[in-house]
Amino acid sequence: MILPEWTTINIVLYTMLAILVLGVAPAELSGWSMMYYSKFRKDSGISGRAGMVFLYFMPIVVLTILAWGYLPNAAFVQWAVYLAVALHFLKRVLESLFLHRYSGPIDPFTTLMIAAFYSLCAGTIGWLNRNPWTAVDVWFGLGIFIFVVGMSGNFYHHKLLADLRKNSLDYFIPKGGLFDYVVCPHYLFEILTWLGIALLSRHLAAWMTLLFIIFYLSARALRALRWYHSKFTGFPKDRKAILPFVL
């Protein structure tokens, strides 16, 4: 792991990040920090498609601006970290444009909050990538493998959801793949994607970003599970939220 230089500014910044990491799950579960999109959307707002494209495109812009200084002469590890983050968000932009079917608007404040957070994560990793992990070791190779698995699994389950809504924008009990075991397998594979990025980057900020993603998506998956139980009579009682047979 690459630790930051513990200046006063870095201590403050990492302390704030640690507070966010520890607080996001309780805030999401209680509804205090509720993000109003997807099945938890409000009745008014901006176009769901436009909002999602914006919030996934902005991190690519911020990442590229902050990485621009070293990209022309970047080492292999630096290119791998940059491309992993950029491809993750580019995939989400393309899915928002051509795959997902949106049944309603997204809250503007939610759009700005998610765009700001993802831009902060992408920009921080891109900036710290000026000082990359020097060795292409077994953990680096494992990071690439986990990243590809995460991206592929996330897309596969997004495709299942999109196919389910081909003829109707109503919500259904999802099925196929890991949907037979959990309500949010796409969240699980998003976590794997960020685990892969953390293994490529090795910076403390990348690991803390991963922890934030784990806590946030796990809490949101638990809320989604409660929503499915409340909406569908006879929803399978043994279905979990995000991790098969466990959570």
FENPESUL-V997488 format. One record per residue. N is the residue number from 1. RES is the residue in one small letter. PSI is psi in whole degrees, 0 to 359 (* if undefined). BURIAL is b if it has 16 or more other C-alpha atoms within 10 Angstrom, else e. Layout:
BEGIN
((N	RES	PSI	BURIAL) (N	RES	PSI	BURIAL))
END
This chain:
BEGIN
((1	m	140	e) (2	i	115	e) (3	l	150	e) (4	p	165	e) (5	e	125	e) (6	w	69	e) (7	t	169	e) (8	t	317	e) (9	i	315	e) (10	n	322	e) (11	i	317	e) (12	v	313	e) (13	l	315	e) (14	y	331	b) (15	t	318	e) (16	m	319	e) (17	l	320	b) (18	a	321	b) (19	i	318	e) (20	l	316	b) (21	v	313	b) (22	l	334	e) (23	g	345	e) (24	v	320	b) (25	a	310	b) (26	p	322	e) (27	a	320	e) (28	e	316	b) (29	l	325	b) (30	s	345	e) (31	g	359	e) (32	w	323	e) (33	s	33	e) (34	m	128	e) (35	m	119	b) (36	y	84	b) (37	y	171	b) (38	s	224	e) (39	k	348	e) (40	f	18	e) (41	r	162	b) (42	k	174	e) (43	d	349	e) (44	s	162	e) (45	g	203	b) (46	i	169	e) (47	s	130	b) (48	g	317	b) (49	r	313	b) (50	a	318	e) (51	g	317	b) (52	m	320	b) (53	v	316	b) (54	f	311	b) (55	l	340	b) (56	y	338	b) (57	f	323	b) (58	m	319	b) (59	p	326	b) (60	i	318	b) (61	v	310	e) (62	v	315	b) (63	l	312	b) (64	t	319	b) (65	i	315	e) (66	l	341	b) (67	a	352	b) (68	w	326	e) (69	g	330	e) (70	y	349	b) (71	l	320	e) (72	p	331	e) (73	n	27	e) (74	a	145	b) (75	a	170	e) (76	f	316	e) (77	v	319	b) (78	q	317	b) (79	w	321	b) (80	a	316	b) (81	v	313	b) (82	y	312	b) (83	l	324	b) (84	a	312	b) (85	v	315	b) (86	a	317	b) (87	l	324	e) (88	h	311	b) (89	f	327	b) (90	l	319	b) (91	k	316	b) (92	r	324	b) (93	v	313	b) (94	l	321	e) (95	e	319	b) (96	s	325	b) (97	l	319	e) (98	f	349	e) (99	l	305	b) (100	h	150	b) (101	r	119	b) (102	y	129	b) (103	s	358	b) (104	g	182	b) (105	p	173	b) (106	i	142	b) (107	d	130	b) (108	p	319	b) (109	f	319	e) (110	t	317	b) (111	t	312	b) (112	l	321	e) (113	m	314	e) (114	i	318	b) (115	a	318	b) (116	a	316	b) (117	f	312	e) (118	y	324	b) (119	s	321	b) (120	l	314	b) (121	c	309	b) (122	a	316	b) (123	g	319	b) (124	t	314	b) (125	i	319	b) (126	g	320	b) (127	w	314	b) (128	l	340	b) (129	n	354	b) (130	r	332	b) (131	n	80	e) (132	p	165	b) (133	w	131	b) (134	t	336	e) (135	a	136	e) (136	v	87	e) (137	d	188	e) (138	v	326	e) (139	w	327	e) (140	f	315	b) (141	g	321	e) (142	l	324	e) (143	g	317	b) (144	i	316	b) (145	f	313	e) (146	i	322	b) (147	f	313	b) (148	v	317	b) (149	v	316	b) (150	g	314	b) (151	m	315	b) (152	s	313	b) (153	g	322	b) (154	n	314	b) (155	f	317	b) (156	y	315	b) (157	h	331	b) (158	h	321	b) (159	k	320	e) (160	l	317	e) (161	l	317	b) (162	a	318	b) (163	d	326	e) (164	l	333	b) (165	r	22	b) (166	k	319	e) (167	n	357	e) (168	s	145	e) (169	l	5	e) (170	d	162	e) (171	y	140	e) (172	f	165	e) (173	i	114	e) (174	p	152	b) (175	k	162	e) (176	g	150	e) (177	g	220	e) (178	l	358	b) (179	f	340	b) (180	d	350	b) (181	y	328	b) (182	v	159	b) (183	v	342	b) (184	c	60	b) (185	p	334	b) (186	h	328	b) (187	y	319	b) (188	l	317	b) (189	f	334	b) (190	e	321	b) (191	i	317	b) (192	l	322	b) (193	t	314	b) (194	w	332	b) (195	l	317	b) (196	g	316	b) (197	i	319	b) (198	a	320	b) (199	l	332	b) (200	l	320	b) (201	s	308	b) (202	r	358	b) (203	h	147	b) (204	l	320	b) (205	a	325	b) (206	a	321	b) (207	w	324	b) (208	m	325	b) (209	t	317	b) (210	l	315	b) (211	l	319	b) (212	f	313	b) (213	i	317	b) (214	i	309	b) (215	f	318	b) (216	y	309	b) (217	l	326	b) (218	s	317	b) (219	a	318	b) (220	r	325	b) (221	a	322	b) (222	l	321	b) (223	r	319	b) (224	a	320	b) (225	l	317	b) (226	r	321	e) (227	w	315	e) (228	y	319	b) (229	h	325	e) (230	s	332	e) (231	k	325	e) (232	f	116	e) (233	t	133	e) (234	g	19	e) (235	f	137	e) (236	p	123	e) (237	k	338	e) (238	d	359	e) (239	r	134	b) (240	k	182	b) (241	a	307	b) (242	i	330	b) (243	l	114	b) (244	p	131	b) (245	f	357	e) (246	v	299	e) (247	l	*	e))
END
